[in-house]
Each structure stands twice: as structure tokens, then as C-alpha cells.
Amino acid sequence: MKVKVNKDACIGCGACAAICDKIFRINDEGLSEVIKPEVPKEDEETAKEAIESCPTGAIIEE
């Protein structure tokens, strides 16, 4: 699975990075960014949890 963040929708709440810090982090602008766009199989479940936790739906699974 692949993920990306819609920067226009992100409010920087940090839920994704708190849940799945192997894939997401909060950048210097205070917004979420993807560290690994290609999510390793062992991190897929946690990444999906982060996607579902995003209050604005800014994380997109491709």
C-alpha cells in the first residue's frame, strides 16, 4: 500500500504521527508528511489506523 498527505486538508493535529511514527511525522511547518510512501507490510495495520484517525481525511491510501 502507498500513502500520501493532502497538505491542503491537513491541520497538523499529529494523530497520524502519534499512531504510526514509522510512516508519518510532523514537519517544520507543523503539518503531517509521509516518511515512507510505500508502507511495509508489517506497518499496514498501524498506517490504516492513522488514516482512520485523521480528523480531516487528509491521508490518502493509494
N, C-alpha and C positions, 0 to 999 in steps of 0.2 A: 504494500500500500504506500501511497505517496500523500503528503500533506502540504498545505501552504496556508498562509495567513493573509486575509484581505485587510490590508493596512487601513483602508478607509472605514472599515467596520470595527476594528479593534479599539477598545477603550483602555487597554493596559491593566486590566483587573488582576492579572497574574495567576489566575486559576490554572491555566494550561501548564505554566512552568512549575507551579507547586505540585501538580499531579504527575507530570511527565517531564522532568528536567533533563532527560536524555535526548528529548526531541525538541523541546521549546525552551526559550529563555526570554527575559525582558531586556530589550536593547537600551542603549543610551538615551533614546527618545522616549522611553517609558512604554514602548509597545512590544507586543509579542513578535518573535521571529522564530523561524524554524532553523534548528541546528543541523538536523539530518532530514532532508526532504524525503528520502527513501527510508521508511521506517522498518527496522529489522523485525523479523517475525516475532521474536521474543518480547518486543515492546509494543506490538499492535494493540493488545487489550488496554494497556495504560493510555496509549495515544487516543484510542476511541473514547475512553473515559474523559480525557481532556477536551476532546471535540464536543462531547455532550454537555460538558460543564461550562462552555463558553457562553456567557450571557447574551452576546450579540450575534452568535453564529458566524464569527469571523474566520474560524478554522474550516478549511475545505479539504475533504478527502477526495483524492483523485483516483 
